[in-house]
Amino acid sequence: MASSPTEPAAADGGGGKGRFHHPAVPIVLAAVLIDTIGFGIVLPVLPDLIVSLGHVSMTEATRIAGYMLVAYAGAQFFAGPVLGNLGDRFGRRPVLLFSMIAFALDYALMAVAPTLIWLFFGRLVAGIAGAVYGPANAVLADVTSQEKRGATFGLMGAAFGLGFILGPAVGGLLSGLGTRAPFIAAGCIAAANAAWMYFLLPETLPQERRRPFRLGEAHVFGAFKPLFHAGGATALIFVSLIWQLAHMVYPATWAFWAELDRHWTAGQIGLSLAASGLAMAIAQIFITGRAIARFGEARTVVIGMGVGVLVFLGYVFVTRDWMVFALIAFSALTGLVFPSINALLSRLTDPSRQGALMGGMSSIGSVAAIVGPLILTQALAFGAERGEPGGAFLLASALAFLALLITLFLVVPRLTTRP
């Protein structure tokens, strides 16, 4: 008899059956990849689409896009715990299938959206469907043994990173066919993945491991509780929040800044975003581990944040397109920050609270995804109205500098005095 899909040991199969040791793994990774591509594919065309539908200036479109990103992140923030608890009650398969069908319908809706209200509604639907990472990670945990779980979760991160490279690049290429073409393409891909799920994705959560759904448990506020018990990590948690707020300048404002400051086409915007994702991926693969091994986590955070301060400020003063791509290459070193912060958090927090702390940090990231676009798009619009489109990057540089100061004066001294 064939092994049960819920038995991790059998799923890993020790006989070398390939990198994807369970049929659910590639399907789930594809879902995450499609979600990330779908987010990035619309970025190059979103400015022109908002201007066209709203009959507004590019500056006003920047503000509107900020509100859309807030709607997307807010919906994802509140939907995440609900989808996670539904997955524990009804299984992973129906939740993932629902999310992918919702994605396909959302992109179809946005492809024909006649007004901005439709775009806002589409972003809300995408945010709800995009809260798929919890159930997706649960699938990987269901089918993977503990000793191989880290490597499998690494594949999830790779899919996420690849999506941020492919999405803007594909969106930029398809923009030549019109502002709606990227939405149509994303909808078709999502529909194909939904069909793949329906016919081939096995359920990975057996009936005996399911638990009742309780609405009182399906809320986001409980995720912050571990942060109140973080002890010595409190200052670093605050640093992480400020740094993530600064880093939101890219998804929130890049496409609009590129049009307002550089007068780029959607194709050029897509190329620049893809270059940024590729540079970051190369840095993560070849530089991060070596830097941490040589300098230690604290110094590596300082290096990455110092680079961030200079790069964000650099965008305020660029006068040539080649300068933008030089800054993109240099900015890859900011990728040193997040892995180093996570390593420091694990050292500063009680061992019994590690998992809960990382869950709380995920919620911190969600807060940054809501607040960051709101303040940064307003800064961009405020500056653009006064002839300086670099306002968002100026604010991002200030936030990064604040995070750097807190790290230098509150985090690093505590590490050096820690026994």
N, C-alpha and C positions, 0 to 999 in steps of 0.2 A: 504494500500500500504506500502511496506517496506521502511524504512528510507533510505535516500540517503547516500552513503558512504562518502560524503564530508561534512556532517553535524556533527561537533564535539560533540554537545550535545547529539545527538542520538547515536553517536558512543560510548560514554561513558556509555550510557544506564543506569543509576542509579539503575537498578534492580539487580545488582550483577551477571553479566553473565560471571564472571571469570576474571582472570588477563589480558587476551588478549581481550580487549573490542572491537576490530575491526579485521576482518579477515586478513587485510594487515599487522598487527603488527607482528605476529609470522613469517610470510614469510620474512619480511624485517630483522627481528632479525636473522633469519637463514642465510640470505645473508651476513650480517656482520660477523656472526660466521664463515661461510665458508671462507670468505676472510681472516680472521685472522688465522684460522687453516691452510689455504693454505700457508700463509707466514711462519708460524712456522714449518709446517710439513716437509719442505725441509731442514731446518737448520741442523739437525743431519747428513744428507747424502751429503750435498753440498760439504764439503771438499774433500771427496773421489771421488765424481763425477767430480769435476773440475780437480783433479789430473789425473783421468783416461782419460778424454776427451782431456785435454790439454797436457798430457805427461810432466807435470811439477812437481817440488818439492812442498811439503806442504807450504813452505814459499812463493813461487811464487803464489801458489793457493790463499793464503791469500790476496795478492794484487789484483788478478783478482776478487775475491769475493767482495772486496771493490768497484771496478769499477761497478760490477753488481748491488750492492745496490744503488750506485749513480744513475745508469740508472733507476732502479725501482722507487726511490724516486723522481727523476727529472721528470719522465713521470707522476707520480701521482700529482706532484706539478702543472704542467702546464695543465693537463687534468681536474683537479678539477673544476675550474671555467667554463670550456667548458661544462662538463656534467651537472653542476648545472644550467646553462642557457638553455641548451637543455631541461632539465626537466621542466623549467618554460614555455617553448614554446610548447613542444609536450606531456607533461605529464610525471609523474614519472615512470609509468609502462614500457614503451618502453626502457627507459634509464637503469632501473634496469635489465630488461630482457637481453638487450645487454651486460651488464657487466657480468652477470652470464654465458651467452653463451661464451663470450670471455674468462672467466676463464676456462671453460671446455676445450675449444680448446687449450688454452695456456698450461694447464697441460698435455694434450695429446701430444702436440708438444715437451714439455720438457721430456716426458717419452721416446721418440724415438730420441731425439736430438743426431746427430752423431758428432757434433763439438761444440766448445765453442761459435761460432758465433750464433748458434741456441739457446744456453742458454741465450745469451745476448738479442736476439730478444724476447725470451719468457719472460724475466724479464721486457722488455719494454711494452709488451702486458699486463702483470700482473699489472704493474704500472698504465696504463691507466684504466684498468678494476677496479683496486683497489680504484680509486677516486670515489667510490660509496657512501661514507659516507654522502656527501652533499645531494644527492637525497634521501637517506635512512632517514636522519633526517627530510627532507622535508615531506616525507610520514607520519612520526609520528606527525609532526606539523599539517598536513592536517586533521588528523582523531582524534585528541585529544584536549579536551577543555583545556583552559589555566590553570585551577586549578590542572589538572592531568598531565600536560605536563612534569613537572619536574620528576615525578615518572616514566613516560614512557621513558624519555631520560636516566634515571637511568638503565633501562633494556638494553638500547643500550650499556652503559658502562659495564654492566655485561656480555653481549654477547662478547664484545671485550676482556675482561679479561679472560673469559672461553676459548676463542679460543687460547690465548697465553699459557694456561695450557695444553689443549688437543693437539694442533698442534705438539709441539715437542715430547710429550709423544707417540702419534700415529706414528710419523715419526721414532722415535727410535725403536718402536716395529716392524714396517714394514721393517726396514732396514735389518732385518734378511732374508728377501725375495729378497734382492738386492737393489741397489741404485735407481732403477727406480720405485720400488713398491709404495713409498709414492706419487709420481706424478700421478700414475694410480689411486690410491685411491682418491686423491683430485679431479681429473678430473671426476670420477664417481659421487662423492658427488655434485660437481658443476652442472653437467648435470641433476641430479635428482632435484636439487633445481630450475634449469631453467624450467624444466617441471612443477613443482609445481607452479611457477610463471605464466607460460603461461596459465594454466587451472584455477587457483584459485585467482591470485592476481587482485583485482579490481583497476581501475584507481581512484586516490584520488584527482586529480586536475581538477575541472570542466572547461569547455571551457571559461566561462566568466572571469575566474581568470588567464588565460594564457596571455602571452605577447610576442611580436615579439623577435626573436633571433637576436642579434646584435653582430657581431664578435668583435667590438671595446670594448664591455663591458665584453667579455669572456676572460679576462686576469688576471694574478695574481698580477700585480703591484699595482693595486688600493687597494688591501687588506692591503698594508703596510701604507696607508695614515693615518689611525687612530693613528698609533704609534707616528706620529709626533706631535700629539695633546694630548699626554698622561700626560703632565705636570709632577707632582711629581712622576709618576710611571716609568719614563725613566730609572733610575738606576735599578729598579727591573726587567724591561723588559730585560735589558742587562744581569742581573743575570740569568734570565730564559733561555736565549739563551746559555750561557756558561754551565749551569747545564745540559741542554738537550744534548749539545755536549758531555759532559762527560758520560752521561747515555747511549748514543748510543754504548758504548763499548760492551754492552751485545749482541744486535742483530748483530752487525757488526763483532765481533771477537771471541765470546765465543766458538763456535764450533771448530774454528781453534786453539785457545789457548789450549782447552782441549786435542786436538790431539798432539799438539807440546809439551806441558808442562807435561800433565798427561798421555798421550798415551791412551786415552779413546776410546772405541768403539762408534759407532753411537748410540747404545742402551743406553749406559751410558750418552752420551751427551743429548739425549732426556729426560732421567730421571732427569738430573740436571736442564735442562731448565723448565721442568714441576714443579719441586720442587721450583724453583725461582718464577714462576708465582703463585703457591699456597701460598707461604709465603707472597708475596706481597698482594694477595687477602685477606688473613687473617688479615694482618695489616690494610688494608683499612677498613675492616668491624669492627674490634674490638678495634683498637688503635687510628686511626687518629682523629676521632671526640673527643675522651676523651682527647687526647694530646692537641688539639687546645683549648678545653674548659678550661683546667688546666693552660697551659703555654701561651696561646695567639698565634696568627699566626706568629709573628716575631720570637719569641723564638723557636717555632716548626720548622720553616724553618732552623734556626741555628742548632738545634738538628739533623734534617734529613741530612743536608749537612755535619755536623761533622762526622756522621756515614758513609756517603758516602766517605769522604776523607780516613778514616781508612780502610774501606772495600776494596776500590780500591787498596790501598797500600798493604793490606793484601794478595791479590792474587799474588803480585809480589814475596812473600816470602813463599808461601805454599810449604810444603814438603810431605804432606800426603793427601790422598783423603778425609778423614774425616774433615780435615781443610776446604776444599772447601765447604762442606755442612754446616759446622758451620758458615762460612762467608755468605752463602746463607740465612740462618735463620736470622743472624744479619742484613743483608742488607735490610730486609723487612722494617726496620725503615726509609729507604730512601724514602719510599712511602709517608712519611709525607710532603715532599717538595712541590709537585705540587698542592695539594688542598690548602695548606697554602699560596702559592704564588698567586693563583687565588683569594683567599679571600682578601689578601693584595692589589692586583691590584684593586679590586672593591672599596676599601676604598680610594685609592690614586687617582682615576680617577673621573672626573666629571660624575655625574649620567646620563647626556644626552648622554654620549659616551660609555656606558658600552658594549652594543652589538657590536658596531664597534670595540672596543678594543679587545674583545675576538676573533673576526674574524681575526684581525691583529696578535694576539698571535698564532692562528692556522697556519698562514703563517710563523711565527718564527719557529714553530715546524717543518714545512716542510723544511726550510733552514737547521736546525740542522740535519734532516734526510738525507740531501744531503752532507753536509760538514763533519759531524761526521764520517760516514763510511770511507770516503776518507782518512782523517788524521789518524784515529785510526788503520785501517788495515795497513797503511804504517808504523806506529810506531811498530806494532806487528811484521811485516816482518823485519824491521830494527833491532829490538832487537833479533829476532830469529836467524838471520844470524850471530850474535855475541854471541850466546849461552845464551841469556836471553829473553825467550818468553814473559816475563811480561811487555814489553815496552808499550803496549797499555794501560794496567792498570796503569802504572806509569804516562802516559800522562793524563789519566782520573782523577787520584788523583790530579794532578797539576791543572787541570781545575776546579775540584770541590773545591779545596782550594782557587783558585782565586774567584770563586763565593761566597764562604763563607766570604772572606775578604771584598768584595764589600758590602755584606749584613750587616756585622758588622759595617763598617765605613761610609757607605753612606745611607743604607736603614733604619736600626734600629734608628740612631740618628734623622732622619727626622720624624719617627713615634712618638718618645718620645717628640719632640718639636711641633708636630702638634696640633692645638687647638681642 
